[in-house]
Amino acid sequence: MSIFELSGISKGHMKEVHHYLKNYLLYVDYRIDKTKSILYFKQIKEKYAIATYKKQMYQIIKFLTYYDIGWAKDIELPSDPVYYPKRINVEMIQQTLSHFEGHQYFKQIKAIVLLGASSGMRAEEMYQLNPEDIDVENRIIHINHNPSNGQTTKTFQSRVSFFTKEAEEAYIEYLAYFNNGCGLERLFSQTHMIHLFRNAPIRAKDLRKSFSQEWDRRGGPTSIKKILMGHSMRGDVDLMHYNAQSPEDLKAIYDRVMDNNTKTDVRIDSK
């Protein structure tokens, strides 16, 4: 696990992997036996969905390979199931806000919904945000990969994204509440947000889908969407070798696509 930590993964992911490996080792009584291991693998395959089973097995196989367990290389994982993205539109965003109308934390919920739906951040990235990461005046979010500060991104790269005027208004209102003794320690604590959204029409992770789909409905460039959402550039020749955009370029394109008719000649400081 110490070697695994050097890759710069988040503490949450470290905890998750530790849980997978500990459950496996407890089952085999800390003796890596092939027959007993296969029985365990069958159990988790029957218990979990294919995606979750593969997620656990991937880490266990890495662990076994690290210890040069020869038979680990013979384990074949099932193909991924056919996945159909959930369609999220403006009406569903409004339904979610209506669902929370009058809630004690409505200002917080409205802020994360509108920020997420207009920026394309991953849910985990929103949970890690600090107030200093959000430039309200210029509507810029600094999405930092800084493991020492508890902030990580999937691509291990920091980036910027942006948000709409509507999200700006909601966030300003929430920030005043947050800074006025509301009792919340983080802007959007993961445990707190997952609990809040457990019965909502959509989940926090769906907000990223909302941004992606709405961007395409407005005819926004796919390449710019990939940059804003922090997609991996591997295999995309254009983004890897040709399409270089400054933060100011991205801001100007974002505002055109998202109909934010404001001045874009601002200086965006990288963090």
Protein Blocks (a to p, Z undefined) as FASTA:
>chain_A
ZZmmmnopafklmmmmmmmmmmmmmmnoopacfklmmmmmmmmmmmpcfklmmmmmmmmm
mmmmmnopaklmmpccddddddddddddfklmmmmmmmmgoiaklmmmmmmmmmmmmnop
afklmmmpcfklpcfknopacddddfknopacfkopacdddddfklmmmmmmmmmmmmno
nopabfblfklmmmmmmmgmbdfklmmmmmmmmmmmnopafklmmmmnopafehilklmm
mmccdfklmmmmmmmmnopacdfbbcdddZZ
